[in-house]
Amino acid sequence: MRGGRTQSERDATTLELVFAAITGALLAAAGFVAVLSPVLAGAAHGSARKGCVTGAVILAAALFCGRVALTLRRFERQNRLHWRDPHYVDEPRASSAEESRTRPTGVPARPGRSGPES
């Protein structure tokens, strides 16, 4: 098992939690307004109004929870892949022949690395 998390790992987790909460809240608000629009327009009265409000609340809660769960599950999966392979990179890398053609002379292949493997 690994030791404690670094500050950058804690920061990344915090950022992902905030992102999940904000996007979940925005998605929930959009769903709530969409379902509640007949009530807001004055087209629904009585029990239809109650049904729209109840449906809007249920949909908003489901959208918020679903968005947060999917975002955090995706983050956890990426994090697990990252720790399984220390050279894991999200996007595919160009071949070394392509890199040498597109990279200016004197620029290392992997910035921040200073060794013969760069």
C-alpha positions in Angstrom: 0.0 0.0 0.0 1.1 3.5 -0.7 2.1 6.1 1.8 0.3 9.4 2.4 -0.9 11.6 -0.4 1.2 14.6 -1.6 -0.2 18.1 -1.5 -0.7 18.1 -5.3 -2.8 14.9 -4.9 -4.9 16.5 -2.2 -5.3 19.6 -4.3 -6.4 17.6 -7.4 -9.0 15.7 -5.2 -10.4 18.9 -3.8 -10.6 20.5 -7.3 -12.4 17.4 -8.6 -14.9 17.5 -5.7 -15.6 21.2 -6.3 -16.0 20.6 -10.0 -18.4 17.7 -9.4 -20.5 19.7 -7.0 -20.7 22.8 -9.2 -21.5 20.9 -12.4 -24.0 18.7 -10.5 -25.8 21.8 -9.1 -26.0 23.5 -12.5 -27.4 20.3 -14.1 -29.9 19.9 -11.3 -31.0 23.5 -11.6 -31.5 23.2 -15.3 -33.5 20.0 -14.9 -35.6 21.6 -12.1 -36.4 24.6 -14.2 -37.2 22.5 -17.2 -39.8 20.3 -15.3 -41.1 23.3 -13.4 -41.6 25.4 -16.5 -45.4 24.7 -16.9 -45.9 25.9 -13.3 -43.7 29.0 -13.9 -45.7 29.8 -17.1 -49.0 29.4 -15.1 -50.3 26.5 -17.2 -50.4 24.0 -14.3 -52.9 24.3 -11.4 -54.0 22.2 -8.5 -52.7 18.6 -8.3 -50.8 19.1 -11.6 -48.8 21.9 -10.0 -48.0 19.6 -7.0 -46.9 16.9 -9.4 -44.7 19.2 -11.4 -43.0 20.5 -8.2 -42.5 16.9 -6.9 -41.2 15.7 -10.2 -38.8 18.7 -10.5 -37.4 18.1 -7.0 -36.9 14.3 -7.6 -35.3 14.9 -11.0 -33.0 17.6 -9.6 -31.8 15.3 -6.8 -31.2 12.4 -9.2 -29.3 14.6 -11.7 -27.1 16.1 -9.0 -26.3 12.7 -7.4 -25.7 11.1 -10.8 -23.4 13.8 -12.0 -21.4 13.8 -8.8 -21.1 10.0 -8.8 -20.0 9.8 -12.5 -17.5 12.6 -12.2 -15.9 11.1 -9.0 -15.9 7.6 -10.4 -14.1 8.8 -13.5 -11.6 10.7 -11.4 -11.0 7.6 -9.2 -10.5 5.4 -12.3 -7.9 7.8 -13.8 -6.2 8.1 -10.5 -6.0 4.3 -10.1 -4.5 4.0 -13.6 -2.0 6.7 -12.8 -0.7 4.8 -9.8 -0.6 1.5 -11.5 1.7 2.8 -14.2 3.9 5.8 -13.2 4.4 6.7 -16.9 0.6 6.9 -17.6 -0.4 9.8 -19.7 -4.1 10.8 -20.5 -3.6 11.6 -24.1 -1.8 9.5 -26.7 1.7 10.6 -27.4 3.2 11.1 -30.8 5.9 8.7 -31.9 9.5 9.9 -31.4 10.0 10.4 -35.1 6.9 12.7 -35.2 8.1 14.5 -32.0 11.5 15.3 -33.5 9.8 16.8 -36.6 7.3 19.0 -34.6 9.5 19.9 -31.6 12.0 22.8 -32.0 15.7 21.9 -31.6 16.9 21.8 -28.0 13.4 21.3 -26.4 13.3 18.1 -24.3 10.7 15.4 -25.3 9.3 15.4 -21.7 9.6 18.9 -20.1 10.7 18.6 -16.5 12.8 15.5 -17.1 16.5 15.7 -17.3 18.1 12.5 -18.1 19.3 10.4 -21.1 15.8 9.0 -21.6 14.3 12.4 -22.4 
